[in-house]
Amino acid sequence: MPPKYKKRADGRYCTHVKIGVDSDGKSQRKTVYAKTIRELEEKAAELRRQVGIGAVVDSGNTTLGEWADLWLRTYKAGVEYNTLQMYKFTVENYVKAYLGNIKLKDVKTMHLQQVINENQDKPETLRKFRLTIVQIFEQAIINDMVVKNPAKGIKLPPVRKSTKRRALTEQEIEIIKTLSLDIKTQCFVYLLLYTGMRKSEILALTKSDIDRKRMEITVNKTLVFKVNQSEIKNTTKTSTGMRTLRILAPLKDVLFAYMDSINTDLLFTTMKGATFTDTAYRRMWAKFECAMGTKEITAHIFRHNFATMLYEADVDVKAAQTMMGHKNIQMMHDIYTHLGKTRMDKSLDKLDNYVSSSHDVVNANGKTPTNT
């Protein structure tokens, strides 16, 4: 074994890597630990690489806020835009806002739990906070900044049972069919209603994605909003999001008429022909809300409604998963199970009403009452 590696009493190997010099010109070294020599060499090489790009910090005095910022720059540089924004928001508003000035090595599970306890009314935010803080400390361990992860001991409050996502009512669907909308908004709404596509998938559609002869729509892109900019990604939300959908009869005339009315390949654009921005989308959706007279209907309700239509049409659950672009078939199983229970409850109500109205009631004496 080369002399630069030392085996500790606890079985781990360690070595020292020069990370700089102090104000007196003395070398500063950082100790790296690992269970095997190979792992130790890899960690030492990674530390030298970080020294080279100026990404090494003093583990003794570094605050959680400083490490969180460095973690974002170093380990989240290549993630999708929306994912990066989620991490940045969580770091700024929950990691740094609550605990940013505490030294990284001094952060205890109790500190993190206090953040959880003060935000119990925000279950989704807490989920993102735990997701973020666990990763921050895992990378701190890998970089020998701390020896254990205090985030693994935090407990989230029980999640209240959320209200089931509803489908559109029959009355709402009938109203939608009679709305007086401009052709662009109408086409967008009909695509929601008769394809079950996500709004990001619809806003990325091009004319070349529409096959009039085969009556098919190819889903292979998504539109991602960036502040008030946007970008079309040649991927879908999930690996199973790439799919081909049938153009159903009620959609055909509206879709084709809209396609013939525009001179851009991209179906939905701003007035200047650019990709839709978040502002442009909100303006278009506001027209629908105004015509409906309510803000309670979301684009995702249309998606759940389409899943309900698939169930009512007795479409096989695996085929329904493909049409919806779900990565996990369990999602469709859950929807179908819930809808099956709803159908059963309605059937039992009908049976109860039938029995109550068509059979005489027997009184306590076992005799059938007669009219007098």
Number of C-alpha atoms within 10 A of each C-alpha: 7 6 6 8 16 16 16 11 7 7 11 14 19 20 20 15 15 14 19 14 11 9 6 6 8 9 11 13 14 20 13 20 26 20 14 13 19 11 13 19 17 12 19 23 13 13 20 17 13 16 16 11 8 11 14 18 18 13 17 12 13 16 21 25 21 17 24 25 16 16 18 15 12 12 12 14 11 10 10 10 13 13 12 15 14 14 18 18 14 21 25 15 12 21 22 19 13 16 18 21 14 18 17 23 19 14 19 15 15 13 16 23 17 12 18 23 13 9 14 15 13 12 16 10 16 21 12 16 23 20 14 19 22 17 17 23 26 19 16 22 15 15 22 18 22 19 14 14 19 21 24 15 13 18 14 15 14 8 11 8 6 6 6 8 12 14 19 18 10 9 8 12 14 11 13 18 12 9 12 14 14 12 15 20 20 21 23 22 21 20 22 22 23 21 21 25 23 20 19 17 20 21 23 24 22 18 17 12 18 20 13 13 6 9 13 15 20 16 23 19 22 22 22 22 19 13 11 10 13 15 15 17 15 12 15 19 17 11 11 16 23 17 15 16 18 15 19 13 10 12 18 16 12 17 20 14 13 17 21 10 10 15 10 14 14 19 24 24 19 12 9 7 14 13 22 26 21 16 14 16 17 12 13 16 18 15 16 23 15 10 15 16 9 10 11 8 15 10 16 17 18 26 24 19 21 23 25 19 17 20 19 13 9 10 13 11 19 14 13 22 22 19 22 23 23 18 15 12 15 13 13 21 15 11 17 20 13 13 16 14 11 12 13 12 12 12 12 12 12 12 12 11 11 11 12 11 10 8 8 11 13 10 9 7 7 8 9 11 11 6 4 3
